[in-house]
């Protein structure tokens, strides 16, 4: 995946999580009533980080891994191994999610500028 595509995907992920109502826990996606939903379905209105990555990469498995990997690399060595445990942690806040996305974007842009 190119750096430009990764940055575009991070921008799209940030836009997807435009407000806290768009963020979910415990399932990849939820509908307006809080029930589990298909990630790419019209009824999905909220996503976890993994579900959001899948949603914006249009369910293309070859693009999800680099986006998830980039986000995981920003977790500063915390042993999550996946975004799901990070996303679903009881102490996690929406601000943490937004910060992870923006920090990852800044890191990728800085690495590309070198």
MOPAC internal coordinates of N, CA, C and O (Angstrom, degrees):
PM7 1SCF
backbone

  N    0.0000 0     0.00 0     0.00 0    0    0    0
  C    1.4526 1     0.00 0     0.00 0    1    0    0
  C    1.5241 1   108.71 1     0.00 0    2    1    0
  O    1.2310 1   120.27 1   -44.05 1    3    2    1
  N    1.3039 1   117.09 1   135.95 1    3    2    1
  C    1.4555 1   120.94 1   179.13 1    5    3    2
  C    1.5290 1   110.41 1   -74.52 1    6    5    3
  O    1.2310 1   121.53 1   -22.36 1    7    6    5
  N    1.3174 1   114.67 1   157.64 1    7    6    5
  C    1.4628 1   119.87 1   176.98 1    9    7    6
  C    1.5219 1   110.31 1   -61.31 1   10    9    7
  O    1.2310 1   120.62 1   140.01 1   11   10    9
  N    1.3292 1   116.42 1   -39.99 1   11   10    9
  C    1.4622 1   120.19 1   179.83 1   13   11   10
  C    1.5300 1   111.15 1   -60.95 1   14   13   11
  O    1.2310 1   120.57 1   137.47 1   15   14   13
  N    1.3300 1   116.51 1   -42.53 1   15   14   13
  C    1.4669 1   119.91 1   179.32 1   17   15   14
  C    1.5213 1   110.84 1   -66.92 1   18   17   15
  O    1.2310 1   120.39 1   139.56 1   19   18   17
  N    1.3276 1   116.86 1   -40.44 1   19   18   17
  C    1.4599 1   120.36 1   178.88 1   21   19   18
  C    1.5280 1   110.84 1   -62.75 1   22   21   19
  O    1.2310 1   120.27 1   136.86 1   23   22   21
  N    1.3294 1   117.10 1   -43.14 1   23   22   21
  C    1.4649 1   120.33 1   177.89 1   25   23   22
  C    1.5298 1   110.73 1   -64.55 1   26   25   23
  O    1.2310 1   120.49 1   139.74 1   27   26   25
  N    1.3210 1   116.68 1   -40.26 1   27   26   25
  C    1.4675 1   120.27 1   177.72 1   29   27   26
  C    1.5257 1   110.81 1   -63.59 1   30   29   27
  O    1.2310 1   120.32 1   139.32 1   31   30   29
  N    1.3280 1   117.00 1   -40.68 1   31   30   29
  C    1.4613 1   120.82 1   178.30 1   33   31   30
  C    1.5286 1   111.22 1   -66.02 1   34   33   31
  O    1.2310 1   120.05 1   141.59 1   35   34   33
  N    1.3152 1   117.50 1   -38.41 1   35   34   33
  C    1.4660 1   120.75 1   176.90 1   37   35   34
  C    1.5272 1   110.70 1   -65.55 1   38   37   35
  O    1.2310 1   120.20 1   140.09 1   39   38   37
  N    1.3395 1   117.22 1   -39.91 1   39   38   37
  C    1.4701 1   120.49 1   176.78 1   41   39   38
  C    1.5275 1   110.22 1   -63.13 1   42   41   39
  O    1.2310 1   120.63 1   138.52 1   43   42   41
  N    1.3262 1   116.39 1   -41.48 1   43   42   41
  C    1.4632 1   120.41 1   179.53 1   45   43   42
  C    1.5333 1   110.90 1   -66.26 1   46   45   43
  O    1.2310 1   120.39 1   141.23 1   47   46   45
  N    1.3305 1   116.85 1   -38.77 1   47   46   45
  C    1.4608 1   120.92 1   177.69 1   49   47   46
  C    1.5251 1   110.13 1   -64.28 1   50   49   47
  O    1.2310 1   120.40 1   137.97 1   51   50   49
  N    1.3188 1   116.85 1   -42.03 1   51   50   49
  C    1.4560 1   121.40 1   177.83 1   53   51   50
  C    1.5320 1   110.29 1   -61.56 1   54   53   51
  O    1.2310 1   120.52 1   137.91 1   55   54   53
  N    1.3256 1   116.62 1   -42.09 1   55   54   53
  C    1.4663 1   120.60 1   178.91 1   57   55   54
  C    1.5326 1   111.39 1   -67.79 1   58   57   55
  O    1.2310 1   120.40 1   142.59 1   59   58   57
  N    1.3345 1   116.83 1   -37.41 1   59   58   57
  C    1.4614 1   120.42 1   178.15 1   61   59   58
  C    1.5221 1   110.45 1   -58.94 1   62   61   59
  O    1.2310 1   120.63 1   138.13 1   63   62   61
  N    1.3343 1   116.41 1   -41.87 1   63   62   61
  C    1.4625 1   122.04 1   177.85 1   65   63   62
  C    1.5308 1   109.31 1   -90.43 1   66   65   63
  O    1.2310 1   120.92 1  -123.76 1   67   66   65
  N    1.3327 1   115.84 1    56.24 1   67   66   65
  C    1.4606 1   121.62 1  -175.38 1   69   67   66
  C    1.5331 1   112.73 1   -67.88 1   70   69   67
  O    1.2310 1   120.69 1   152.66 1   71   70   69
  N    1.3023 1   116.29 1   -27.34 1   71   70   69
  C    1.4625 1   120.56 1   174.48 1   73   71   70
  C    1.5285 1   108.44 1  -153.19 1   74   73   71
  O    1.2310 1   120.94 1   -10.90 1   75   74   73
  N    1.3138 1   115.81 1   169.10 1   75   74   73
  C    1.4659 1   121.22 1  -172.31 1   77   75   74
  C    1.5325 1   113.18 1   -60.90 1   78   77   75
  O    1.2310 1   120.01 1   154.83 1   79   78   77
  N    1.3166 1   117.58 1   -25.17 1   79   78   77
  C    1.4663 1   119.68 1   179.99 1   81   79   78
  C    1.5285 1   112.13 1   -68.09 1   82   81   79
  O    1.2310 1   120.20 1   165.87 1   83   82   81
  N    1.3219 1   117.23 1   -14.13 1   83   82   81
  C    1.4664 1   121.92 1  -179.69 1   85   83   82
  C    1.5348 1   112.52 1   -90.23 1   86   85   83
  O    1.2310 1   120.50 1   178.01 1   87   86   85
  N    1.3318 1   116.64 1    -1.99 1   87   86   85
  C    1.4573 1   121.64 1  -177.15 1   89   87   86
  C    1.5267 1   110.33 1  -104.01 1   90   89   87
  O    1.2310 1   120.57 1   -44.48 1   91   90   89
  N    1.3241 1   116.51 1   135.52 1   91   90   89
  C    1.4635 1   121.81 1  -179.94 1   93   91   90
  C    1.5204 1   110.39 1  -125.49 1   94   93   91
  O    1.2310 1   121.39 1   -17.51 1   95   94   93
  N    1.3131 1   114.95 1   162.49 1   95   94   93
  C    1.4609 1   123.05 1   172.91 1   97   95   94
  C    1.5121 1   108.72 1  -131.21 1   98   97   95
  O    1.2310 1   120.96 1   -27.05 1   99   98   97
  N    1.3229 1   115.77 1   152.95 1   99   98   97
  C    1.4500 1   120.36 1   172.22 1  101   99   98
  C    1.5114 1   116.08 1    82.85 1  102  101   99
  O    1.2310 1   119.86 1   163.45 1  103  102  101
  N    1.3058 1   117.87 1   -16.55 1  103  102  101
  C    1.4591 1   123.29 1   176.10 1  105  103  102
  C    1.5269 1   107.66 1  -145.99 1  106  105  103
  O    1.2310 1   121.09 1   -24.13 1  107  106  105
  N    1.3077 1   115.51 1   155.87 1  107  106  105
  C    1.4698 1   119.35 1   177.99 1  109  107  106
  C    1.5200 1   111.57 1   -63.20 1  110  109  107
  O    1.2310 1   120.18 1   144.83 1  111  110  109
  N    1.3384 1   117.27 1   -35.17 1  111  110  109
  C    1.4667 1   121.39 1   179.89 1  113  111  110
  C    1.5158 1   109.78 1  -151.12 1  114  113  111
  O    1.2310 1   121.17 1   -24.41 1  115  114  113
  N    1.3275 1   115.37 1   155.59 1  115  114  113
  C    1.4592 1   121.73 1   177.43 1  117  115  114
  C    1.5247 1   109.21 1  -136.37 1  118  117  115
  O    1.2310 1   121.38 1   -26.61 1  119  118  117
  N    1.3277 1   114.97 1   153.39 1  119  118  117
  C    1.4575 1   119.84 1   176.47 1  121  119  118
  C    1.5320 1   109.55 1   -90.32 1  122  121  119
  O    1.2310 1   120.28 1     2.84 1  123  122  121
  N    1.3195 1   117.07 1  -177.16 1  123  122  121
  C    1.4716 1   121.81 1  -176.07 1  125  123  122
  C    1.5232 1   113.26 1   -62.34 1  126  125  123
  O    1.2310 1   120.10 1   158.68 1  127  126  125
  N    1.3369 1   117.41 1   -21.32 1  127  126  125
  C    1.4626 1   121.06 1   178.15 1  129  127  126
  C    1.5236 1   112.36 1   -94.95 1  130  129  127
  O    1.2310 1   120.42 1  -174.61 1  131  130  129
  N    1.3346 1   116.80 1     5.39 1  131  130  129
  C    1.4598 1   120.99 1   178.41 1  133  131  130
  C    1.5072 1   114.87 1    85.11 1  134  133  131
  O    1.2310 1   120.29 1  -172.78 1  135  134  133
  N    1.3301 1   117.06 1     7.22 1  135  134  133
  C    1.4655 1   120.82 1   179.76 1  137  135  134
  C    1.5237 1   109.96 1   -85.25 1  138  137  135
  O    1.2310 1   120.09 1   -28.69 1  139  138  137
  N    1.3402 1   117.44 1   151.31 1  139  138  137
  C    1.4701 1   120.08 1   176.11 1  141  139  138
  C    1.5283 1   110.36 1   -55.34 1  142  141  139
  O    1.2310 1   121.14 1   -38.50 1  143  142  141
  N    1.3206 1   115.42 1   141.50 1  143  142  141
  C    1.4650 1   121.51 1  -178.35 1  145  143  142
  C    1.5207 1   109.75 1  -137.10 1  146  145  143
  O    1.2310 1   120.80 1   -18.41 1  147  146  145
  N    1.3198 1   116.08 1   161.59 1  147  146  145
  C    1.4618 1   122.18 1   175.26 1  149  147  146
  C    1.5279 1   108.39 1   -70.95 1  150  149  147
  O    1.2310 1   119.99 1   -49.71 1  151  150  149
  N    1.3085 1   117.62 1   130.29 1  151  150  149
  C    1.4660 1   123.13 1  -175.00 1  153  151  150
  C    1.5253 1   112.45 1   -51.08 1  154  153  151
  O    1.2310 1   120.67 1   135.11 1  155  154  153
  N    1.3160 1   116.33 1   -44.89 1  155  154  153
  C    1.4608 1   120.41 1  -177.00 1  157  155  154
  C    1.5104 1   114.10 1   -93.11 1  158  157  155
  O    1.2310 1   120.06 1  -175.42 1  159  158  157
  N    1.3176 1   117.49 1     4.58 1  159  158  157
  C    1.4547 1   120.73 1  -176.52 1  161  159  158
  C    1.5177 1   113.32 1   -79.79 1  162  161  159
  O    1.2310 1   121.52 1   -26.74 1  163  162  161
  N    1.3114 1   114.69 1   153.26 1  163  162  161
  C    1.4652 1   120.68 1   179.49 1  165  163  162
  C    1.5260 1   111.94 1   -62.60 1  166  165  163
  O    1.2310 1   120.22 1   154.71 1  167  166  165
  N    1.3468 1   117.18 1   -25.29 1  167  166  165
  C    1.4648 1   119.93 1  -178.60 1  169  167  166
  C    1.5286 1   112.77 1   -77.28 1  170  169  167
  O    1.2310 1   119.67 1   163.70 1  171  170  169
  N    1.3119 1   118.23 1   -16.30 1  171  170  169
  C    1.4721 1   121.00 1  -179.71 1  173  171  170
  C    1.5255 1   110.29 1   -70.36 1  174  173  171
  O    1.2310 1   121.11 1   -52.42 1  175  174  173
  N    1.3290 1   115.47 1   127.58 1  175  174  173
  C    1.4670 1   121.03 1   179.51 1  177  175  174
  C    1.5272 1   111.96 1  -125.49 1  178  177  175
  O    1.2310 1   120.54 1   171.72 1  179  178  177
  N    1.3365 1   116.57 1    -8.28 1  179  178  177
  C    1.4638 1   121.04 1  -179.63 1  181  179  178
  C    1.5228 1   108.55 1  -147.08 1  182  181  179
  O    1.2310 1   120.81 1   -34.03 1  183  182  181
  N    1.3402 1   116.06 1   145.97 1  183  182  181
  C    1.4593 1   121.51 1  -175.41 1  185  183  182
  C    1.5197 1   110.02 1  -138.67 1  186  185  183
  O    1.2310 1   120.93 1   -27.89 1  187  186  185
  N    1.3309 1   115.83 1   152.11 1  187  186  185
  C    1.4631 1   120.19 1   167.57 1  189  187  186
  C    1.5259 1   106.35 1   -81.04 1  190  189  187
  O    1.2310 1   119.91 1    -4.29 1  191  190  189
  N    1.3133 1   117.78 1   175.71 1  191  190  189
  C    1.4710 1   119.97 1  -179.99 1  193  191  190
  C    1.5215 1   112.54 1   -58.08 1  194  193  191
  O    1.2310 1   120.24 1   135.79 1  195  194  193
  N    1.3226 1   117.15 1   -44.21 1  195  194  193
  C    1.4722 1   120.09 1  -179.81 1  197  195  194
  C    1.5272 1   109.60 1   -64.83 1  198  197  195
  O    1.2310 1   120.38 1   133.21 1  199  198  197
  N    1.3149 1   116.88 1   -46.79 1  199  198  197
  C    1.4571 1   120.76 1   178.36 1  201  199  198
  C    1.5244 1   111.97 1   -61.11 1  202  201  199
  O    1.2310 1   120.54 1   141.63 1  203  202  201
  N    1.3243 1   116.57 1   -38.37 1  203  202  201
  C    1.4621 1   120.82 1   177.09 1  205  203  202
  C    1.5186 1   111.74 1   -64.01 1  206  205  203
  O    1.2310 1   120.70 1   138.51 1  207  206  205
  N    1.3224 1   116.26 1   -41.49 1  207  206  205
  C    1.4724 1   120.18 1   177.06 1  209  207  206
  C    1.5229 1   110.51 1   -61.01 1  210  209  207
  O    1.2310 1   120.94 1   135.56 1  211  210  209
  N    1.3173 1   115.81 1   -44.44 1  211  210  209
  C    1.4643 1   120.04 1   179.43 1  213  211  210
  C    1.5296 1   109.94 1   -65.01 1  214  213  211
  O    1.2310 1   120.20 1   136.94 1  215  214  213
  N    1.3219 1   117.23 1   -43.06 1  215  214  213
  C    1.4633 1   121.39 1  -178.57 1  217  215  214
  C    1.5301 1   111.69 1   -59.84 1  218  217  215
  O    1.2310 1   120.36 1   131.26 1  219  218  217
  N    1.3155 1   116.91 1   -48.74 1  219  218  217
  C    1.4513 1   117.03 1  -175.66 1  221  219  218
  C    1.5107 1   114.55 1   -78.06 1  222  221  219
  O    1.2310 1   120.27 1   159.15 1  223  222  221
  N    1.2932 1   117.08 1   -20.85 1  223  222  221
  C    1.4637 1   117.35 1   175.30 1  225  223  222
  C    1.5238 1   110.16 1   -89.78 1  226  225  223
  O    1.2310 1   121.26 1  -166.40 1  227  226  225
  N    1.3167 1   115.20 1    13.60 1  227  226  225
  C    1.4691 1   123.32 1   175.87 1  229  227  226
  C    1.5246 1   111.88 1    57.25 1  230  229  227
  O    1.2310 1   121.70 1  -138.67 1  231  230  229
  N    1.3400 1   114.34 1    41.33 1  231  230  229
  C    1.4601 1   121.96 1   176.58 1  233  231  230
  C    1.5137 1   113.19 1    62.68 1  234  233  231
  O    1.2310 1   119.95 1  -162.43 1  235  234  233
  N    1.3292 1   117.70 1    17.57 1  235  234  233
  C    1.4646 1   121.47 1   179.05 1  237  235  234
  C    1.5242 1   108.72 1   -83.76 1  238  237  235
  O    1.2310 1   120.37 1   -72.98 1  239  238  237
  N    1.3000 1   116.90 1   107.02 1  239  238  237
  C    1.4673 1   121.86 1  -174.71 1  241  239  238
  C    1.5180 1   112.07 1   -58.97 1  242  241  239
  O    1.2310 1   119.81 1   148.11 1  243  242  241
  N    1.3260 1   117.97 1   -31.89 1  243  242  241
  C    1.4613 1   119.28 1  -178.13 1  245  243  242
  C    1.5268 1   112.05 1   -70.76 1  246  245  243
  O    1.2310 1   119.34 1   163.08 1  247  246  245
  N    1.3282 1   118.87 1   -16.92 1  247  246  245
  C    1.4609 1   121.38 1   178.50 1  249  247  246
  C    1.5160 1   112.36 1   -98.69 1  250  249  247
  O    1.2310 1   120.08 1   156.77 1  251  250  249
  N    1.3167 1   117.45 1   -23.23 1  251  250  249
  C    1.4566 1   120.03 1  -177.60 1  253  251  250
  C    1.5187 1   110.88 1   -65.47 1  254  253  251
  O    1.2310 1   119.92 1   133.55 1  255  254  253
  N    1.3024 1   117.75 1   -46.45 1  255  254  253
  C    1.4522 1   120.98 1  -176.05 1  257  255  254
  C    1.5305 1   113.28 1   -57.20 1  258  257  255
  O    1.2310 1   118.36 1   131.82 1  259  258  257
  N    1.3362 1   120.73 1   -48.18 1  259  258  257
  C    1.4706 1   119.03 1   178.51 1  261  259  258
  C    1.5288 1   113.08 1   -62.72 1  262  261  259
  O    1.2310 1   120.30 1   143.35 1  263  262  261
  N    1.3140 1   117.03 1   -36.65 1  263  262  261
  C    1.4597 1   119.67 1   178.84 1  265  263  262
  C    1.5267 1   110.61 1   -68.00 1  266  265  263
  O    1.2310 1   120.38 1   133.16 1  267  266  265
  N    1.3117 1   116.88 1   -46.84 1  267  266  265
  C    1.4586 1   119.97 1   177.21 1  269  267  266
  C    1.5235 1   111.46 1   -62.72 1  270  269  267
  O    1.2310 1   120.60 1   137.56 1  271  270  269
  N    1.3265 1   116.46 1   -42.44 1  271  270  269
  C    1.4599 1   120.58 1   179.23 1  273  271  270
  C    1.5202 1   111.05 1   -60.27 1  274  273  271
  O    1.2310 1   120.29 1   136.99 1  275  274  273
  N    1.3237 1   117.05 1   -43.01 1  275  274  273
  C    1.4619 1   120.68 1   179.04 1  277  275  274
  C    1.5230 1   111.09 1   -61.04 1  278  277  275
  O    1.2310 1   120.33 1   136.64 1  279  278  277
  N    1.3212 1   116.97 1   -43.36 1  279  278  277
  C    1.4656 1   120.53 1   178.47 1  281  279  278
  C    1.5247 1   111.16 1   -65.44 1  282  281  279
  O    1.2310 1   120.39 1   136.99 1  283  282  281
  N    1.3292 1   116.86 1   -43.01 1  283  282  281
  C    1.4745 1   120.67 1   179.08 1  285  283  282
  C    1.5242 1   111.77 1   -62.26 1  286  285  283
  O    1.2310 1   120.17 1   142.40 1  287  286  285
  N    1.3283 1   117.29 1   -37.60 1  287  286  285
  C    1.4726 1   120.78 1  -179.78 1  289  287  286
  C    1.5204 1   111.99 1   -63.42 1  290  289  287
  O    1.2310 1   120.07 1   156.12 1  291  290  289
  N    1.3028 1   117.47 1   -23.88 1  291  290  289
  C    1.4641 1   121.48 1  -178.76 1  293  291  290
  C    1.5276 1   111.91 1   -81.91 1  294  293  291
  O    1.2310 1   119.97 1   168.80 1  295  294  293
  N    1.2950 1   117.67 1   -11.20 1  295  294  293
  C    1.4716 1   120.69 1  -176.53 1  297  295  294
  C    1.5338 1   113.05 1   -72.61 1  298  297  295
  O    1.2310 1   119.81 1  -168.02 1  299  298  297
  N    1.3068 1   117.97 1    11.98 1  299  298  297
  C    1.4678 1   123.18 1   172.95 1  301  299  298
  C    1.5208 1   114.13 1    53.24 1  302  301  299
  O    1.2310 1   120.65 1  -135.03 1  303  302  301
  N    1.3107 1   116.35 1    44.97 1  303  302  301
  C    1.4497 1   120.36 1   173.55 1  305  303  302
  C    1.5148 1   115.07 1    79.26 1  306  305  303
  O    1.2310 1   119.76 1  -178.02 1  307  306  305
  N    1.3121 1   118.06 1     1.98 1  307  306  305
  C    1.4600 1   119.15 1   175.60 1  309  307  306
  C    1.5165 1   108.32 1   -64.08 1  310  309  307
  O    1.2310 1   120.15 1   -41.29 1  311  310  309
  N    1.2905 1   117.32 1   138.71 1  311  310  309
  C    1.4641 1   121.61 1  -171.76 1  313  311  310
  C    1.5229 1   111.69 1   -86.52 1  314  313  311
  O    1.2310 1   120.90 1  -105.86 1  315  314  313
  N    1.3259 1   115.88 1    74.14 1  315  314  313
  C    1.4596 1   119.41 1   176.41 1  317  315  314
  C    1.5208 1   110.01 1   -99.78 1  318  317  315
  O    1.2310 1   119.51 1   140.94 1  319  318  317
  N    1.3425 1   118.54 1   -39.06 1  319  318  317
  C    1.4519 1   121.27 1   177.79 1  321  319  318
  C    1.5139 1   112.93 1    72.31 1  322  321  319
  O    1.2310 1   120.37 1   161.51 1  323  322  321
  N    1.3024 1   116.89 1   -18.49 1  323  322  321
  C    1.4579 1   123.98 1  -179.66 1  325  323  322
  C    1.5200 1   106.99 1  -155.17 1  326  325  323
  O    1.2310 1   120.89 1   -23.09 1  327  326  325
  N    1.3018 1   115.91 1   156.91 1  327  326  325
  C    1.4623 1   118.95 1   178.10 1  329  327  326
  C    1.5264 1   112.81 1   -76.16 1  330  329  327
  O    1.2310 1   119.96 1   157.10 1  331  330  329
  N    1.3318 1   117.68 1   -22.90 1  331  330  329
  C    1.4647 1   119.99 1  -176.21 1  333  331  330
  C    1.5306 1   112.51 1   -59.93 1  334  333  331
  O    1.2310 1   118.77 1   129.78 1  335  334  333
  N    1.3362 1   119.95 1   -50.22 1  335  334  333
  C    1.4723 1   118.46 1   178.67 1  337  335  334
  C    1.5314 1   112.66 1   -63.26 1  338  337  335
  O    1.2310 1   120.37 1   144.06 1  339  338  337
  N    1.3355 1   116.89 1   -35.94 1  339  338  337
  C    1.4652 1   120.03 1   176.69 1  341  339  338
  C    1.5238 1   109.58 1   -62.56 1  342  341  339
  O    1.2310 1   120.55 1   129.81 1  343  342  341
  N    1.3243 1   116.55 1   -50.19 1  343  342  341
  C    1.4580 1   122.23 1  -178.80 1  345  343  342
  C    1.5300 1   111.62 1   -59.37 1  346  345  343
  O    1.2310 1   120.60 1   137.09 1  347  346  345
  N    1.3260 1   116.46 1   -42.91 1  347  346  345
  C    1.4648 1   121.20 1  -172.29 1  349  347  346
  C    1.5227 1   114.45 1   -89.47 1  350  349  347
  O    1.2310 1   119.44 1   179.05 1  351  350  349
  N    1.3144 1   118.68 1    -0.95 1  351  350  349
  C    1.4588 1   121.87 1   178.74 1  353  351  350
  C    1.5292 1   109.75 1   -55.65 1  354  353  351
  O    1.2310 1   120.50 1   -44.54 1  355  354  353
  N    1.3288 1   116.66 1   135.46 1  355  354  353
  C    1.4734 1   121.54 1  -176.91 1  357  355  354
  C    1.5241 1   113.50 1   -56.69 1  358  357  355
  O    1.2310 1   120.57 1   148.49 1  359  358  357
  N    1.3203 1   116.52 1   -31.51 1  359  358  357
  C    1.4615 1   119.96 1  -177.88 1  361  359  358
  C    1.5203 1   114.17 1   -88.61 1  362  361  359
  O    1.2310 1   120.30 1  -179.49 1  363  362  361
  N    1.3184 1   117.04 1     0.51 1  363  362  361
  C    1.4556 1   121.08 1  -176.43 1  365  363  362
  C    1.5197 1   111.52 1   -71.77 1  366  365  363
  O    1.2310 1   120.79 1   -38.92 1  367  366  365
  N    1.3199 1   116.10 1   141.08 1  367  366  365
  C    1.4639 1   121.56 1   176.55 1  369  367  366
  C    1.5224 1   109.74 1  -120.21 1  370  369  367
  O    1.2310 1   121.06 1   -16.87 1  371  370  369
  N    1.3203 1   115.58 1   163.13 1  371  370  369
  C    1.4625 1   120.84 1   175.92 1  373  371  370
  C    1.5243 1   110.23 1   -60.55 1  374  373  371
  O    1.2310 1   120.51 1   143.52 1  375  374  373
  N    1.3288 1   116.64 1   -36.48 1  375  374  373
  C    1.4694 1   120.23 1   177.75 1  377  375  374
  C    1.5321 1   110.57 1   -60.63 1  378  377  375
  O    1.2310 1   119.86 1   143.39 1  379  378  377
  N    1.3241 1   117.88 1   -36.61 1  379  378  377
  C    1.4671 1   121.51 1   177.12 1  381  379  378
  C    1.5299 1   110.82 1   -62.97 1  382  381  379
  O    1.2310 1   120.57 1   139.88 1  383  382  381
  N    1.3284 1   116.52 1   -40.12 1  383  382  381
  C    1.4598 1   121.58 1   179.91 1  385  383  382
  C    1.5179 1   110.04 1   -64.71 1  386  385  383
  O    1.2310 1   120.86 1   131.09 1  387  386  385
  N    1.3269 1   115.96 1   -48.91 1  387  386  385
  C    1.4717 1   120.45 1   179.40 1  389  387  386
  C    1.5270 1   110.90 1   -62.52 1  390  389  387
  O    1.2310 1   120.36 1   140.63 1  391  390  389
  N    1.3281 1   116.91 1   -39.37 1  391  390  389
  C    1.4582 1   120.57 1   179.21 1  393  391  390
  C    1.5250 1   111.37 1   -65.18 1  394  393  391
  O    1.2310 1   119.91 1   139.52 1  395  394  393
  N    1.3231 1   117.78 1   -40.48 1  395  394  393
  C    1.4620 1   120.80 1   177.99 1  397  395  394
  C    1.5256 1   110.58 1   -61.03 1  398  397  395
  O    1.2310 1   120.31 1   136.17 1  399  398  397
  N    1.3144 1   117.02 1   -43.83 1  399  398  397
  C    1.4635 1   120.47 1   179.92 1  401  399  398
  C    1.5255 1   110.52 1   -64.04 1  402  401  399
  O    1.2310 1   119.81 1   132.27 1  403  402  401
  N    1.3288 1   117.96 1   -47.73 1  403  402  401
  C    1.4691 1   120.52 1  -178.16 1  405  403  402
  C    1.5251 1   111.80 1   -68.25 1  406  405  403
  O    1.2310 1   120.19 1   142.21 1  407  406  405
  N    1.3227 1   117.24 1   -37.79 1  407  406  405
  C    1.4645 1   120.41 1   177.94 1  409  407  406
  C    1.5248 1   111.34 1   -65.88 1  410  409  407
  O    1.2310 1   120.86 1   141.38 1  411  410  409
  N    1.3222 1   115.97 1   -38.62 1  411  410  409
  C    1.4607 1   120.11 1   178.35 1  413  411  410
  C    1.5166 1   109.96 1   -66.03 1  414  413  411
  O    1.2310 1   120.19 1   137.12 1  415  414  413
  N    1.3310 1   117.24 1   -42.88 1  415  414  413
  C    1.4562 1   120.54 1   179.66 1  417  415  414
  C    1.5335 1   110.23 1   -62.11 1  418  417  415
  O    1.2310 1   120.27 1   136.11 1  419  418  417
  N    1.3156 1   117.08 1   -43.89 1  419  418  417
  C    1.4680 1   120.86 1   179.68 1  421  419  418
  C    1.5288 1   111.04 1   -63.43 1  422  421  419
  O    1.2310 1   120.47 1   138.62 1  423  422  421
  N    1.3274 1   116.71 1   -41.38 1  423  422  421
  C    1.4673 1   120.58 1   179.40 1  425  423  422
  C    1.5251 1   111.06 1   -63.47 1  426  425  423
  O    1.2310 1   120.44 1   134.01 1  427  426  425
  N    1.3236 1   116.77 1   -45.99 1  427  426  425
  C    1.4681 1   120.99 1  -178.73 1  429  427  426
  C    1.5291 1   110.08 1   -63.67 1  430  429  427
  O    1.2310 1   120.09 1   136.55 1  431  430  429
  N    1.3270 1   117.43 1   -43.45 1  431  430  429
  C    1.4591 1   121.48 1   179.43 1  433  431  430
  C    1.5298 1   110.72 1   -63.30 1  434  433  431
  O    1.2310 1   120.49 1   138.69 1  435  434  433
  N    1.3248 1   116.66 1   -41.31 1  435  434  433
  C    1.4704 1   120.74 1   179.01 1  437  435  434
  C    1.5282 1   110.67 1   -65.19 1  438  437  435
  O    1.2310 1   120.18 1   136.28 1  439  438  437
  N    1.3264 1   117.26 1   -43.72 1  439  438  437
  C    1.4665 1   120.33 1   178.40 1  441  439  438
  C    1.5319 1   111.26 1   -63.01 1  442  441  439
  O    1.2310 1   120.07 1   144.00 1  443  442  441
  N    1.3012 1   117.47 1   -36.00 1  443  442  441
  C    1.4692 1   121.78 1  -179.98 1  445  443  442
  C    1.5251 1   111.51 1   -70.26 1  446  445  443
  O    1.2310 1   120.41 1   150.71 1  447  446  445
  N    1.3284 1   116.82 1   -29.29 1  447  446  445
  C    1.4624 1   121.26 1  -178.37 1  449  447  446
  C    1.5230 1   112.92 1   -76.86 1  450  449  447
  O    1.2310 1   120.25 1   166.18 1  451  450  449
  N    1.3040 1   117.13 1   -13.82 1  451  450  449
  C    1.4696 1   120.60 1  -177.88 1  453  451  450
  C    1.4994 1   111.22 1   -73.66 1  454  453  451
  O    1.2310 1   120.10 1   180.00 1  455  454  453

